[in-house]
């Protein structure tokens, strides 16, 4: 049975997709999202081996991680306009092709400058591939099934950051670091063929002109903010703080321009929708706090407690297990309790599970540690899914392109801010531990968890302001 056709909002009917074809589109986009997020973290454990090959230091090679993430942040805002102008299938296929080619060339790179340029190309491809893929899902999925579809797109963001470092270490140790990139090639070729066959080739020419000023403002603001947040992870100095202030000022100018321009790069009307606004504003604080945990845990286990990388990795996999276990029950829980209660009470559970990590010590029984990490992973999964699906609960189909670009850009910033929050929390934690002579293994890291938990609690405020039944119609109709 065919899925009913959907309206683009411009008087154009998109072709109906059968449930099987729609499921294949979902699988393809989810896989692309997983690959894009994984490539942002998988090389972190391979940096020493790569540095040896390039004849440089592992710290210098951090530019390979930075270039990828910065390119993502700069080009994500334009993805919606490009998809509308040239057609989602054409852009998605081209993005997969560029990502695959750049991956192969990264594996063959012999020097740092070449590798850096290729990582930027990968980032540009990822900036087109993932948001456009999400847009395809949102445009072709009937409203009644959109919640289930968006829920499925959440798990790569939960799983990839956890699996990336240990997977990168395993591949580097047993096959060599170049295979981190070579493995993308067969996956990319399969994705390329699948995208051409299953994604409808319907072009939706953009009615608005390209907003060059908006692109330059948004791109510069995003670049400044992401780069400043990354610099603050390594050092808290005046230039980094000045760059952060400049990024905030540019962001304010971008918002002002987008609000006034007759044909803006991203239409900000979606921000007026309470559910979308709450998912972005308060949700960003929640994502920052929750996203800091995968960064804090390995550091506390290895540096604070003295565990080896293998033991630390196995413990962190308990978070991954909690993520997966919660997926099967998220929709039934949301359907039964509603968005607002889940976001409030599960948000508190997230904060408590993060704060509870401050109680861990090298002497904590293994079963207790695993149980705590599992519960934290489950609560994290529930909160991520609820926030990500609530964002689109009341967004009309014609506004999906702009809402998707805005949501993806802010999510990218909040992910980077989560790592910065963790790094600053560790610094503040060490200062507090020294000032008050607090002893104990990993005390600075344990205090950092308390700081992250406080930020998580702040993220609940927007959920408390939502109407009692906000978004419930969205999940109640989900199949």
C-alpha positions as a Markdown table, in Angstrom:
| # | Residue | x | y | z |
|---|---|---|---|---|
| 1 | Unk | 0.0 | 0.0 | 0.0 |
| 2 | Unk | 1.4 | 3.4 | -1.0 |
| 3 | Unk | 2.0 | 6.1 | 1.5 |
| 4 | Unk | -0.2 | 9.1 | 0.7 |
| 5 | Unk | 1.5 | 11.9 | -1.2 |
| 6 | Unk | 2.6 | 15.0 | 0.7 |
| 7 | Unk | 2.5 | 18.6 | -0.1 |
| 8 | Unk | 5.7 | 20.6 | -0.3 |
| 9 | Unk | 3.8 | 23.8 | 0.6 |
| 10 | Unk | 4.3 | 25.3 | -2.8 |
| 11 | Unk | 1.4 | 23.5 | -4.5 |
| 12 | Unk | 3.5 | 20.6 | -5.5 |
| 13 | Unk | 2.7 | 17.0 | -4.5 |
| 14 | Unk | 5.6 | 14.8 | -3.7 |
| 15 | Unk | 5.3 | 11.2 | -5.1 |
| 16 | Unk | 3.9 | 8.6 | -2.8 |
| 17 | Unk | 6.5 | 6.1 | -1.4 |
| 18 | Unk | 5.6 | 2.5 | -0.5 |
| 19 | Unk | 6.2 | 1.6 | 3.2 |
| 20 | Unk | 9.1 | -0.6 | 2.0 |
| 21 | Unk | 10.8 | 2.1 | 0.0 |
| 22 | Unk | 10.3 | 4.6 | 2.9 |
| 23 | Unk | 11.9 | 2.1 | 5.2 |
| 24 | Unk | 14.9 | 1.8 | 2.8 |
| 25 | Unk | 15.2 | 5.6 | 2.7 |
| 26 | Unk | 15.2 | 5.6 | 6.5 |
| 27 | Unk | 17.9 | 2.9 | 6.7 |
| 28 | Unk | 20.1 | 4.8 | 4.1 |
| 29 | Unk | 19.8 | 8.2 | 5.9 |
| 30 | Unk | 20.4 | 6.7 | 9.3 |
| 31 | Unk | 23.5 | 4.9 | 8.0 |
| 32 | Unk | 24.8 | 8.2 | 6.4 |
| 33 | Unk | 24.2 | 10.0 | 9.7 |
| 34 | Unk | 26.1 | 7.4 | 11.7 |
| 35 | Unk | 29.0 | 7.5 | 9.3 |
| 36 | Unk | 29.2 | 11.3 | 9.4 |
| 37 | Unk | 29.1 | 11.5 | 13.2 |
| 38 | Unk | 31.5 | 8.6 | 13.6 |
| 39 | Unk | 34.1 | 10.3 | 11.3 |
| 40 | Unk | 34.2 | 13.2 | 13.7 |
| 41 | Unk | 35.5 | 11.1 | 16.6 |
| 42 | Unk | 36.9 | 7.9 | 15.3 |
| 43 | Unk | 40.3 | 9.3 | 14.5 |
| 44 | Unk | 41.0 | 10.7 | 18.0 |
| 45 | Unk | 42.6 | 7.4 | 19.2 |
| 46 | Unk | 44.5 | 7.1 | 15.9 |
| 47 | Unk | 46.2 | 10.5 | 16.1 |
| 48 | Unk | 49.5 | 9.2 | 17.6 |
| 49 | Unk | 49.9 | 6.6 | 14.8 |
| 50 | Unk | 48.9 | 9.2 | 12.2 |
| 51 | Unk | 51.4 | 11.7 | 13.6 |
| 52 | Unk | 54.2 | 9.2 | 13.2 |
| 53 | Unk | 53.3 | 8.6 | 9.6 |
| 54 | Unk | 53.2 | 12.3 | 8.9 |
| 55 | Unk | 56.3 | 13.2 | 10.9 |
| 56 | Unk | 54.5 | 15.5 | 13.2 |
| 57 | Unk | 52.9 | 15.6 | 16.7 |
| 58 | Unk | 49.5 | 14.2 | 17.7 |
| 59 | Unk | 48.6 | 17.6 | 19.0 |
| 60 | Unk | 49.2 | 19.2 | 15.6 |
| 61 | Unk | 47.0 | 16.5 | 14.0 |
| 62 | Unk | 44.0 | 17.8 | 16.0 |
| 63 | Unk | 43.6 | 20.1 | 13.1 |
| 64 | Unk | 42.3 | 17.1 | 11.2 |
| 65 | Unk | 39.4 | 16.8 | 13.7 |
| 66 | Unk | 38.9 | 20.6 | 13.8 |
| 67 | Unk | 38.8 | 21.1 | 10.1 |
| 68 | Unk | 36.1 | 18.4 | 9.7 |
| 69 | Unk | 33.9 | 19.8 | 12.4 |
| 70 | Unk | 34.3 | 23.4 | 11.4 |
| 71 | Unk | 33.4 | 22.6 | 7.8 |
| 72 | Unk | 30.3 | 20.9 | 9.0 |
| 73 | Unk | 29.2 | 23.8 | 11.1 |
| 74 | Unk | 29.9 | 26.4 | 8.4 |
| 75 | Unk | 28.0 | 24.6 | 5.5 |
| 76 | Unk | 25.1 | 23.0 | 7.4 |
| 77 | Unk | 23.0 | 26.3 | 7.3 |
| 78 | Unk | 23.0 | 26.3 | 3.5 |
| 79 | Unk | 22.0 | 22.7 | 3.1 |
| 80 | Unk | 18.3 | 23.4 | 3.0 |
| 81 | Unk | 18.6 | 26.0 | 0.2 |
| 82 | Unk | 20.8 | 23.8 | -1.8 |
| 83 | Unk | 18.4 | 20.8 | -1.5 |
| 84 | Unk | 15.5 | 23.0 | -2.6 |
| 85 | Unk | 17.4 | 24.5 | -5.5 |
| 86 | Unk | 19.0 | 21.4 | -7.0 |
| 87 | Unk | 16.8 | 18.5 | -5.7 |
| 88 | Unk | 17.4 | 16.4 | -2.6 |
| 89 | Unk | 18.4 | 13.2 | -4.5 |
| 90 | Unk | 21.0 | 15.1 | -6.6 |
| 91 | Unk | 22.5 | 16.8 | -3.6 |
| 92 | Unk | 22.5 | 13.7 | -1.4 |
| 93 | Unk | 24.1 | 11.5 | -4.1 |
| 94 | Unk | 26.7 | 14.2 | -4.8 |
| 95 | Unk | 27.5 | 14.5 | -1.1 |
| 96 | Unk | 27.9 | 10.8 | -0.6 |
| 97 | Unk | 30.2 | 10.7 | -3.7 |
| 98 | Unk | 32.4 | 13.5 | -2.4 |
| 99 | Unk | 32.5 | 12.0 | 1.2 |
| 100 | Unk | 33.6 | 8.7 | -0.2 |
| 101 | Unk | 36.2 | 10.2 | -2.5 |
| 102 | Unk | 37.6 | 12.4 | 0.3 |
| 103 | Unk | 37.7 | 9.4 | 2.6 |
| 104 | Unk | 39.8 | 7.4 | 0.1 |
| 105 | Unk | 42.1 | 10.3 | -0.4 |
| 106 | Unk | 42.5 | 10.8 | 3.4 |
| 107 | Unk | 43.6 | 7.2 | 3.7 |
| 108 | Unk | 46.3 | 7.9 | 1.0 |
| 109 | Unk | 47.5 | 11.2 | 2.4 |
| 110 | Unk | 51.2 | 11.5 | 3.3 |
| 111 | Unk | 51.4 | 14.9 | 4.9 |
| 112 | Unk | 49.4 | 17.1 | 7.2 |
| 113 | Unk | 48.4 | 20.0 | 4.9 |
| 114 | Unk | 47.0 | 17.5 | 2.3 |
| 115 | Unk | 45.1 | 15.6 | 5.1 |
| 116 | Unk | 43.7 | 18.9 | 6.5 |
| 117 | Unk | 42.3 | 20.0 | 3.1 |
| 118 | Unk | 40.8 | 16.5 | 2.5 |
| 119 | Unk | 39.1 | 16.6 | 6.0 |
| 120 | Unk | 37.6 | 19.9 | 5.1 |
| 121 | Unk | 36.2 | 18.3 | 1.9 |
| 122 | Unk | 34.8 | 15.5 | 4.0 |
| 123 | Unk | 33.2 | 18.0 | 6.3 |
| 124 | Unk | 31.6 | 19.9 | 3.4 |
| 125 | Unk | 30.2 | 16.6 | 2.1 |
| 126 | Unk | 28.9 | 15.7 | 5.5 |
| 127 | Unk | 27.2 | 19.1 | 5.9 |
| 128 | Unk | 25.2 | 18.4 | 2.7 |
| 129 | Unk | 24.7 | 14.6 | 3.2 |
| 130 | Unk | 23.2 | 14.4 | 6.7 |
| 131 | Unk | 20.8 | 17.5 | 6.8 |
| 132 | Unk | 19.6 | 16.8 | 3.3 |
| 133 | Unk | 19.0 | 13.1 | 4.2 |
| 134 | Unk | 17.0 | 14.2 | 7.2 |
| 135 | Unk | 15.1 | 16.6 | 5.1 |
| 136 | Unk | 14.2 | 13.7 | 2.7 |
| 137 | Unk | 12.8 | 11.7 | 5.6 |
| 138 | Unk | 10.8 | 14.7 | 6.9 |
| 139 | Unk | 9.3 | 15.6 | 3.5 |
| 140 | Unk | 8.3 | 12.1 | 2.4 |
| 141 | Unk | 7.2 | 10.6 | 5.8 |
| 142 | Unk | 3.5 | 11.2 | 6.5 |
| 143 | Unk | 2.9 | 13.3 | 9.6 |
| 144 | Unk | 1.3 | 10.4 | 11.5 |
| 145 | Unk | 4.6 | 8.4 | 11.2 |
| 146 | Unk | 7.1 | 11.3 | 11.5 |
| 147 | Unk | 7.7 | 10.8 | 15.2 |
| 148 | Unk | 8.8 | 7.2 | 14.7 |
| 149 | Unk | 11.0 | 8.3 | 11.8 |
| 150 | Unk | 12.7 | 11.1 | 13.7 |
| 151 | Unk | 13.2 | 8.8 | 16.7 |
| 152 | Unk | 15.1 | 6.4 | 14.5 |
| 153 | Unk | 17.4 | 9.2 | 13.4 |
| 154 | Unk | 18.4 | 10.0 | 17.0 |
| 155 | Unk | 20.4 | 6.8 | 17.7 |
| 156 | Unk | 23.5 | 7.6 | 15.6 |
| 157 | Unk | 24.0 | 10.8 | 17.5 |
| 158 | Unk | 23.9 | 8.7 | 20.7 |
| 159 | Unk | 25.9 | 5.7 | 19.6 |
| 160 | Unk | 28.6 | 7.1 | 17.2 |
| 161 | Unk | 30.4 | 9.3 | 19.8 |
| 162 | Unk | 30.6 | 6.4 | 22.2 |
| 163 | Unk | 31.8 | 3.8 | 19.6 |
| 164 | Unk | 34.1 | 6.1 | 17.7 |
| 165 | Unk | 37.2 | 6.2 | 19.9 |
| 166 | Unk | 37.4 | 2.5 | 20.8 |
| 167 | Unk | 36.6 | 1.5 | 17.2 |
| 168 | Unk | 39.3 | 3.8 | 15.9 |
| 169 | Unk | 41.8 | 2.3 | 18.4 |
| 170 | Unk | 40.9 | -1.2 | 17.3 |
| 171 | Unk | 41.2 | -0.5 | 13.6 |
| 172 | Unk | 44.5 | 1.3 | 14.1 |
| 173 | Unk | 46.0 | -1.4 | 16.2 |
| 174 | Unk | 45.0 | -4.4 | 14.0 |
| 175 | Unk | 44.8 | -2.9 | 10.5 |
| 176 | Unk | 46.5 | 0.5 | 10.5 |
| 177 | Unk | 45.0 | 4.0 | 10.7 |
| 178 | Unk | 44.5 | 4.3 | 7.0 |
| 179 | Unk | 41.7 | 1.7 | 7.1 |
| 180 | Unk | 39.6 | 4.0 | 9.2 |
| 181 | Unk | 39.1 | 5.9 | 6.0 |
| 182 | Unk | 39.3 | 3.1 | 3.5 |
| 183 | Unk | 36.3 | 1.3 | 5.2 |
| 184 | Unk | 34.2 | 4.3 | 4.2 |
| 185 | Unk | 34.8 | 3.5 | 0.5 |
| 186 | Unk | 32.7 | 0.3 | 0.1 |
| 187 | Unk | 30.0 | 1.7 | 2.4 |
| 188 | Unk | 29.9 | 4.9 | 0.3 |
| 189 | Unk | 29.7 | 3.1 | -3.0 |
| 190 | Unk | 26.7 | 1.0 | -1.6 |
| 191 | Unk | 25.1 | 4.2 | -0.3 |
| 192 | Unk | 25.6 | 6.0 | -3.6 |
| 193 | Unk | 23.9 | 3.3 | -5.6 |
| 194 | Unk | 21.1 | 3.0 | -3.0 |
| 195 | Unk | 20.5 | 6.7 | -2.9 |
| 196 | Unk | 20.2 | 6.9 | -6.7 |
| 197 | Unk | 17.7 | 4.1 | -6.8 |
| 198 | Unk | 15.4 | 4.7 | -3.8 |
| 199 | Unk | 15.3 | 8.5 | -3.3 |
| 200 | Unk | 12.8 | 10.1 | -5.7 |
| 201 | Unk | 14.4 | 12.5 | -8.2 |
| 202 | Unk | 12.0 | 15.4 | -7.7 |
| 203 | Unk | 13.5 | 18.9 | -8.0 |
| 204 | Unk | 11.9 | 21.7 | -6.0 |
| 205 | Unk | 13.5 | 24.9 | -7.4 |
| 206 | Unk | 13.9 | 27.4 | -4.6 |
| 207 | Unk | 11.8 | 30.5 | -5.1 |
| 208 | Unk | 14.1 | 32.6 | -3.1 |
| 209 | Unk | 17.5 | 33.9 | -4.2 |
| 210 | Unk | 20.7 | 32.8 | -2.4 |
| 211 | Unk | 21.3 | 34.9 | 0.6 |
| 212 | Unk | 25.0 | 35.5 | 0.3 |
| 213 | Unk | 25.2 | 38.0 | 3.2 |
| 214 | Unk | 23.3 | 35.6 | 5.4 |
| 215 | Unk | 25.6 | 32.7 | 4.4 |
| 216 | Unk | 28.7 | 34.8 | 5.2 |
| 217 | Unk | 27.3 | 36.0 | 8.5 |
| 218 | Unk | 26.1 | 32.6 | 9.6 |
| 219 | Unk | 29.2 | 30.8 | 8.4 |
| 220 | Unk | 31.6 | 33.2 | 10.1 |
| 221 | Unk | 29.6 | 33.1 | 13.3 |
| 222 | Unk | 29.4 | 29.3 | 13.4 |
| 223 | Unk | 33.1 | 29.1 | 12.5 |
| 224 | Unk | 34.1 | 31.5 | 15.3 |
| 225 | Unk | 32.0 | 29.9 | 17.9 |
| 226 | Unk | 33.1 | 26.3 | 17.1 |
| 227 | Unk | 36.7 | 27.3 | 16.9 |
| 228 | Unk | 36.5 | 29.3 | 20.1 |
| 229 | Unk | 34.8 | 26.4 | 21.9 |
| 230 | Unk | 37.5 | 24.0 | 20.7 |
| 231 | Unk | 40.3 | 26.4 | 21.8 |
| 232 | Unk | 38.8 | 26.7 | 25.2 |
| 233 | Unk | 39.1 | 22.9 | 25.6 |
| 234 | Unk | 42.9 | 23.3 | 25.4 |
| 235 | Unk | 43.5 | 26.7 | 27.0 |
| 236 | Unk | 41.4 | 29.4 | 28.7 |
| 237 | Unk | 43.1 | 32.5 | 27.5 |
| 238 | Unk | 42.3 | 36.0 | 26.3 |
| 239 | Unk | 42.4 | 35.2 | 22.5 |
| 240 | Unk | 40.0 | 32.3 | 22.9 |
| 241 | Unk | 37.6 | 34.3 | 25.0 |
| 242 | Unk | 37.8 | 37.2 | 22.5 |
| 243 | Unk | 37.0 | 34.8 | 19.6 |
| 244 | Unk | 34.0 | 33.5 | 21.6 |
| 245 | Unk | 32.8 | 37.0 | 22.2 |
| 246 | Unk | 33.2 | 37.8 | 18.5 |
| 247 | Unk | 31.3 | 34.7 | 17.6 |
| 248 | Unk | 28.4 | 35.6 | 19.9 |
| 249 | Unk | 28.4 | 39.1 | 18.3 |
| 250 | Unk | 28.3 | 37.7 | 14.8 |
| 251 | Unk | 25.6 | 35.3 | 15.8 |
| 252 | Unk | 23.5 | 38.3 | 17.0 |
| 253 | Unk | 24.1 | 40.0 | 13.7 |
| 254 | Unk | 23.1 | 36.9 | 11.8 |
| 255 | Unk | 19.9 | 36.6 | 13.7 |
| 256 | Unk | 19.1 | 40.2 | 13.0 |
| 257 | Unk | 19.8 | 39.8 | 9.3 |
| 258 | Unk | 17.8 | 36.6 | 9.0 |
| 259 | Unk | 14.8 | 38.2 | 10.8 |
| 260 | Unk | 14.8 | 41.3 | 8.5 |
| 261 | Unk | 15.9 | 39.9 | 5.1 |
| 262 | Unk | 13.1 | 39.4 | 2.5 |
| 263 | Unk | 14.6 | 36.1 | 1.4 |
| 264 | Unk | 16.8 | 34.8 | 4.3 |
| 265 | Unk | 19.1 | 31.9 | 4.1 |
| 266 | Unk | 17.1 | 30.3 | 7.0 |
| 267 | Unk | 13.6 | 31.5 | 7.7 |
| 268 | Unk | 13.3 | 31.9 | 11.5 |
| 269 | Unk | 9.5 | 31.5 | 11.7 |
| 270 | Unk | 10.0 | 28.1 | 13.2 |
| 271 | Unk | 11.4 | 29.7 | 16.3 |
| 272 | Unk | 8.0 | 31.1 | 17.1 |
| 273 | Unk | 6.6 | 27.6 | 17.6 |
| 274 | Unk | 6.8 | 26.8 | 21.4 |
| 275 | Unk | 7.7 | 23.2 | 21.0 |
| 276 | Unk | 10.5 | 23.9 | 18.5 |
| 277 | Unk | 11.8 | 26.8 | 20.6 |
| 278 | Unk | 11.9 | 24.7 | 23.8 |
| 279 | Unk | 13.7 | 21.8 | 22.0 |
| 280 | Unk | 16.4 | 24.2 | 20.8 |
| 281 | Unk | 16.8 | 26.6 | 23.7 |
| 282 | Unk | 16.5 | 24.4 | 26.8 |
| 283 | Unk | 17.3 | 21.3 | 24.7 |
| 284 | Unk | 20.7 | 22.7 | 23.9 |
| 285 | Unk | 21.6 | 23.0 | 27.5 |
| 286 | Unk | 20.5 | 19.4 | 28.1 |
| 287 | Unk | 22.5 | 18.2 | 25.0 |
| 288 | Unk | 25.5 | 20.0 | 26.3 |
| 289 | Unk | 25.3 | 18.4 | 29.7 |
| 290 | Unk | 24.5 | 14.9 | 28.4 |
| 291 | Unk | 27.1 | 15.2 | 25.6 |
| 292 | Unk | 29.8 | 16.0 | 28.1 |
| 293 | Unk | 29.5 | 12.5 | 29.8 |
| 294 | Unk | 31.2 | 10.5 | 27.0 |
| 295 | Unk | 34.1 | 12.9 | 27.2 |
| 296 | Unk | 34.3 | 13.0 | 31.0 |
| 297 | Unk | 34.0 | 9.3 | 31.7 |
| 298 | Unk | 37.1 | 8.0 | 29.9 |
| 299 | Unk | 39.2 | 10.8 | 31.3 |
| 300 | Unk | 38.1 | 10.1 | 34.9 |
| 301 | Unk | 38.6 | 6.3 | 34.5 |
| 302 | Unk | 42.0 | 6.6 | 32.8 |
| 303 | Unk | 43.6 | 9.8 | 34.3 |
| 304 | Unk | 41.7 | 10.0 | 37.5 |
| 305 | Unk | 41.5 | 6.3 | 38.5 |
| 306 | Unk | 44.4 | 4.9 | 36.5 |
| 307 | Unk | 42.5 | 2.4 | 34.5 |
| 308 | Unk | 43.9 | 1.2 | 31.1 |
| 309 | Unk | 42.2 | 2.2 | 27.9 |
| 310 | Unk | 40.7 | -1.2 | 27.4 |
| 311 | Unk | 39.0 | -1.3 | 30.8 |
| 312 | Unk | 37.8 | 2.2 | 30.4 |
| 313 | Unk | 36.3 | 1.5 | 27.0 |
| 314 | Unk | 34.4 | -1.6 | 28.3 |
| 315 | Unk | 32.9 | 0.5 | 31.2 |
| 316 | Unk | 31.8 | 3.2 | 28.8 |
| 317 | Unk | 30.1 | 0.6 | 26.6 |
| 318 | Unk | 27.6 | 0.3 | 29.5 |
| 319 | Unk | 26.3 | 3.7 | 28.5 |
| 320 | Unk | 25.9 | 2.4 | 24.9 |
| 321 | Unk | 23.9 | -0.6 | 26.2 |
| 322 | Unk | 21.6 | 1.8 | 28.1 |
| 323 | Unk | 21.1 | 3.8 | 24.9 |
| 324 | Unk | 20.1 | 0.8 | 22.9 |
| 325 | Unk | 17.9 | -0.7 | 25.6 |
| 326 | Unk | 15.8 | 2.5 | 25.9 |
| 327 | Unk | 15.0 | 2.7 | 22.2 |
| 328 | Unk | 12.4 | 0.0 | 22.3 |
| 329 | Unk | 10.4 | 1.7 | 25.0 |
| 330 | Unk | 10.8 | 5.4 | 24.2 |
| 331 | Unk | 7.7 | 5.8 | 22.0 |
| 332 | Unk | 5.4 | 3.8 | 24.3 |
| 333 | Unk | 6.6 | 5.9 | 27.3 |
| 334 | Unk | 6.0 | 9.2 | 25.4 |
| 335 | Unk | 2.6 | 8.0 | 24.2 |
| 336 | Unk | 1.6 | 7.1 | 27.8 |
| 337 | Unk | 3.1 | 10.0 | 29.7 |
| 338 | Unk | 3.3 | 12.8 | 27.2 |
| 339 | Unk | 6.3 | 15.0 | 26.2 |
| 340 | Unk | 6.2 | 17.5 | 29.1 |
| 341 | Unk | 6.3 | 15.0 | 32.0 |
| 342 | Unk | 8.9 | 12.9 | 30.2 |
| 343 | Unk | 11.2 | 15.9 | 29.5 |
| 344 | Unk | 10.8 | 17.1 | 33.1 |
| 345 | Unk | 11.1 | 13.9 | 35.1 |
| 346 | Unk | 13.5 | 12.1 | 32.8 |
| 347 | Unk | 15.5 | 15.4 | 32.6 |
| 348 | Unk | 15.9 | 15.2 | 36.4 |
| 349 | Unk | 16.9 | 11.5 | 36.1 |
| 350 | Unk | 19.5 | 12.5 | 33.6 |
| 351 | Unk | 20.9 | 15.2 | 35.9 |
| 352 | Unk | 20.9 | 12.7 | 38.8 |
| 353 | Unk | 22.7 | 10.0 | 36.8 |
| 354 | Unk | 25.3 | 12.6 | 35.8 |
| 355 | Unk | 25.7 | 13.8 | 39.4 |
| 356 | Unk | 25.9 | 10.2 | 40.6 |
| 357 | Unk | 29.1 | 9.7 | 38.6 |
| 358 | Unk | 30.8 | 12.0 | 41.1 |
| 359 | Unk | 30.3 | 9.3 | 43.7 |
| 360 | Unk | 32.3 | 6.7 | 41.7 |
| 361 | Unk | 35.7 | 5.8 | 43.0 |
| 362 | Unk | 38.2 | 3.1 | 42.1 |
| 363 | Unk | 36.8 | 1.0 | 44.9 |
| 364 | Unk | 33.2 | 1.2 | 43.7 |
| 365 | Unk | 31.9 | -2.4 | 43.0 |
| 366 | Unk | 31.9 | -3.1 | 39.3 |
| 367 | Unk | 28.2 | -4.0 | 39.3 |
| 368 | Unk | 27.3 | -0.7 | 40.8 |
| 369 | Unk | 29.4 | 1.2 | 38.3 |
| 370 | Unk | 27.9 | -0.7 | 35.3 |
| 371 | Unk | 24.3 | -0.2 | 36.7 |
| 372 | Unk | 24.8 | 3.5 | 37.1 |
| 373 | Unk | 26.3 | 3.9 | 33.6 |
| 374 | Unk | 23.5 | 1.8 | 32.1 |
| 375 | Unk | 20.7 | 3.9 | 33.7 |
| 376 | Unk | 22.5 | 7.1 | 32.7 |
| 377 | Unk | 22.7 | 5.8 | 29.1 |
| 378 | Unk | 19.0 | 4.9 | 29.1 |
| 379 | Unk | 17.9 | 8.3 | 30.5 |
| 380 | Unk | 20.2 | 10.0 | 28.0 |
| 381 | Unk | 18.6 | 8.2 | 25.1 |
| 382 | Unk | 15.1 | 9.0 | 26.3 |
| 383 | Unk | 15.9 | 12.7 | 26.6 |
| 384 | Unk | 17.7 | 13.0 | 23.3 |
| 385 | Unk | 14.8 | 11.3 | 21.5 |
| 386 | Unk | 12.1 | 13.3 | 23.2 |
| 387 | Unk | 13.9 | 16.6 | 22.4 |
| 388 | Unk | 14.7 | 15.7 | 18.8 |
| 389 | Unk | 11.2 | 14.6 | 17.9 |
| 390 | Unk | 9.4 | 17.3 | 19.8 |
| 391 | Unk | 11.3 | 19.9 | 17.7 |
| 392 | Unk | 9.3 | 18.9 | 14.6 |
| 393 | Unk | 5.9 | 18.1 | 16.3 |
| 394 | Unk | 4.3 | 21.4 | 15.2 |
| 395 | Unk | 6.5 | 22.5 | 12.2 |
| 396 | Unk | 4.4 | 22.7 | 9.0 |
| 397 | Unk | 5.8 | 20.8 | 6.0 |
| 398 | Unk | 6.6 | 24.0 | 4.1 |
| 399 | Unk | 8.9 | 25.2 | 6.9 |
| 400 | Unk | 10.8 | 21.8 | 7.3 |
| 401 | Unk | 13.8 | 22.9 | 5.3 |
| 402 | Unk | 14.5 | 26.0 | 7.4 |
| 403 | Unk | 13.6 | 24.3 | 10.7 |
| 404 | Unk | 16.0 | 21.4 | 9.8 |
| 405 | Unk | 18.8 | 23.8 | 9.0 |
| 406 | Unk | 18.3 | 25.8 | 12.1 |
| 407 | Unk | 18.0 | 22.7 | 14.3 |
| 408 | Unk | 21.1 | 20.9 | 12.8 |
| 409 | Unk | 23.3 | 24.0 | 13.1 |
| 410 | Unk | 22.4 | 24.6 | 16.8 |
| 411 | Unk | 22.8 | 20.9 | 17.6 |
| 412 | Unk | 26.3 | 21.0 | 16.1 |
| 413 | Unk | 27.1 | 24.0 | 18.3 |
| 414 | Unk | 25.7 | 22.4 | 21.4 |
| 415 | Unk | 27.7 | 19.2 | 20.8 |
| 416 | Unk | 30.9 | 21.2 | 20.6 |
| 417 | Unk | 29.8 | 23.2 | 23.7 |
| 418 | Unk | 29.3 | 19.9 | 25.6 |
| 419 | Unk | 33.0 | 19.0 | 25.1 |
| 420 | Unk | 34.0 | 22.6 | 26.2 |
| 421 | Unk | 31.7 | 22.3 | 29.2 |
| 422 | Unk | 33.4 | 19.1 | 30.2 |
| 423 | Unk | 36.9 | 20.6 | 29.8 |
| 424 | Unk | 36.1 | 23.7 | 31.7 |
| 425 | Unk | 34.3 | 21.6 | 34.3 |
| 426 | Unk | 37.5 | 19.6 | 34.8 |
| 427 | Unk | 39.6 | 22.8 | 35.2 |
| 428 | Unk | 37.1 | 24.3 | 37.7 |
| 429 | Unk | 36.9 | 20.9 | 39.5 |
| 430 | Unk | 40.7 | 20.8 | 40.0 |
| 431 | Unk | 40.7 | 24.4 | 41.3 |
| 432 | Unk | 37.9 | 23.7 | 43.8 |
| 433 | Unk | 39.7 | 20.5 | 44.9 |
| 434 | Unk | 42.9 | 22.4 | 45.5 |
| 435 | Unk | 41.2 | 25.3 | 47.1 |
| 436 | Unk | 39.3 | 23.3 | 49.6 |
| 437 | Unk | 41.9 | 20.5 | 49.9 |
| 438 | Unk | 39.5 | 17.8 | 48.7 |
| 439 | Unk | 41.3 | 14.5 | 48.3 |
| 440 | Unk | 40.3 | 11.3 | 46.5 |
| 441 | Unk | 41.0 | 9.7 | 43.2 |
| 442 | Unk | 39.8 | 11.8 | 40.3 |
| 443 | Unk | 38.3 | 14.5 | 42.5 |
| 444 | Unk | 38.5 | 17.2 | 39.8 |
| 445 | Unk | 36.7 | 15.0 | 37.3 |
| 446 | Unk | 34.0 | 14.1 | 39.9 |
| 447 | Unk | 33.3 | 17.8 | 40.6 |
| 448 | Unk | 33.1 | 18.3 | 36.8 |
| 449 | Unk | 30.2 | 15.9 | 36.8 |
| 450 | Unk | 28.3 | 18.0 | 39.4 |
| 451 | Unk | 28.8 | 21.1 | 37.2 |
| 452 | Unk | 27.4 | 19.2 | 34.1 |
| 453 | Unk | 24.5 | 18.0 | 36.2 |
| 454 | Unk | 23.6 | 21.6 | 37.2 |
| 455 | Unk | 23.6 | 22.6 | 33.5 |
| 456 | Unk | 21.3 | 19.6 | 32.8 |
| 457 | Unk | 18.8 | 20.9 | 35.4 |
| 458 | Unk | 18.8 | 24.3 | 33.8 |
| 459 | Unk | 17.8 | 22.7 | 30.5 |
| 460 | Unk | 14.5 | 21.5 | 32.1 |
| 461 | Unk | 13.2 | 25.1 | 32.6 |
| 462 | Unk | 11.9 | 25.4 | 29.0 |
| 463 | Unk | 10.1 | 22.1 | 29.4 |
| 464 | Unk | 8.4 | 23.3 | 32.5 |
| 465 | Unk | 7.0 | 26.3 | 30.6 |
| 466 | Unk | 5.4 | 24.1 | 27.9 |
| 467 | Unk | 1.6 | 23.6 | 27.9 |
| 468 | Unk | 0.6 | 20.4 | 29.6 |
| 469 | Unk | -0.3 | 18.6 | 26.3 |
| 470 | Unk | 2.4 | 20.1 | 24.1 |
| 471 | Unk | 3.4 | 17.8 | 21.3 |
| 472 | Unk | 1.3 | 14.9 | 22.5 |
| 473 | Unk | -0.7 | 14.8 | 19.3 |
| 474 | Unk | 2.5 | 14.0 | 17.5 |
| 475 | Unk | 3.4 | 10.9 | 19.4 |
| 476 | Unk | -0.2 | 9.7 | 19.9 |
| 477 | Unk | -0.5 | 9.3 | 16.1 |
| 478 | Unk | 2.8 | 7.6 | 15.6 |
| 479 | Unk | 2.6 | 4.1 | 14.2 |
